[in-house]
Amino acid sequence: MASTTPEGGSIETAAALGPGAGAVAAPAPRRTGHYSKSRKQRLVQILFILPAVIYMLAFFGYPVIKNFVMGFQDYTTTTFYTGEAPWVGLDNYADVVRSPVFMQAAINTVIFTVGSIVGQLIIGMILALYFQKKFPGSGGPYTMNASETTIGTSWVFDRRDDYWGDKLPFKRVVISVFDNENAMVNGLKTGQLNSVLLQTADQQAAAKSDANLTSQDTSFDFQGILIFDRGGKLNPALGDARVRQALNYAVDRDALVKGIRQGRGTATSQVFGTTTKGYEAKLDTYYSYDPAKAKALLAEAGYANGLTVTLPNLPTISTDNIRTALTSQMAEAGIKLEWAESANPLQEIFRQFKFSGMVMNMGQSSNDWNYVQTYIQPGTFNFFANTDPVLTEQAAKLQKSTGAEYEAAAKAINERFVEQGWFIPFYRMNLLPGL
């Protein structure tokens, strides 16, 4: 979360992040073997640049030398083919100088060279000076104070005096890192922090019960399972829409809202937010909790004996309560949820692509096109580049349409998401900014 500083003071806010890692230094090892460590490293460095050196010598160095030598030989079509050109010394250069067009060619070369260099310098300088100007929208209202920033602990931003827009009321913004929301609430109570954004229901309740704190409900994120592997690359079962639909029927969303969120949320089966053109209230209840129907869909897809789905365990998102509830609910439908532990889960999810999906909190933009960019186009949340002909067609319509056609395309995309079980949303979360 961000912390701000009014005209006369400072205000802080918190960001909940995982703990960082440290490093220790060890004495350098003694030299062993024929080569020292530094000499071996030097050899490795030479081997790395050797291909580039060979390339430069073969395709740049040799042609330059060859052309220089050819200047002193009598090359014709025949001698070029045979390679046996007689040596003529400076005769070629003398012929060039005596040529009636030599002087004009020399003048043209000088004019071209000088004109190109001067023109580039003048135009480049004009453009550089022009883009030094402050344009509306170019740059934010704050700059990072590097001397007071401690990476991984706190980021300090000072207000720009030359900011093009309205002068903001805070001279300084400080972003502090906290690894859990309990510490964030304590920071509010002790005055260490001025504002936080709380997501867990128990900490929201703790903040609301304190008369010295001011809070305001807001709904922006939804929580659910993002299915990445809709093509069945890692888990072939997920390539079948009936299996994804079964997973949706296996989730008791109302129970999650009541038990996990303590009533602070709204059960939903759609990822589109309520402020979008594509939102449809009827889709919130599209998937009811129906383990029997989930089992029937699995059997129809060839998984009558059930299946196993492995998800990464991110404790700050998929808490113990969420994992326990989902595991129990899915088991009723014959689906075994396994939670994989990892020292670096985000690396394994988004760089190594080891998981078919994950429990995630996602913001619900009011811009329908953002859903196309986030979930349909290849990228961070569609790294397997799964496609669907209906979604591709409707995304193209959305991009070039307006008014009623735009709304119809957005709704068609949302309906396709839900009907094909592209995701498993649980609920829209009521968040609590505390001050």
Buried (B, 14 or more C-beta within 10 A) or exposed (E): BBBBBEEEEBBBBBBBBBEEEEEEEEEEEEEEEEEEEEEEEEEEEEEEEEEEEEEEEEEEEEEEEEEEEEBBBEBEEEEEEEEEBEEBEEEBEEEEEEEEEEEEEEEEEEEEEEEEEEEEEEEEEEEEEEEEEEEEEEEEBBEEBEEEBEEEEBBBBBBBEEBEEEEBEBBBBBBBBBBBBEBBBBBBBEEBBBBBBBBBBEBBEBBBEEEEBEBEEEBBBBBBBBBBBBEBBBBEBBBBBBBBBBBBBBBBBEBBBBBBBBEBBBBBBBBBBBEBBBBBEEBBEBBBBBBEBBBBBBBBBEBEEBBEBBBBBBEBBBBEBBBEBBBEBBBBBBBEBEBEEBEEBEEBBBEEBBBBBBBBBBEBBEEBBBBBBBBBEEEEBBBBEBEBEEBEBBBEBBEEBEEEEBBBBBBBBBBBBBBBBBBBBBBBBBBBBBB
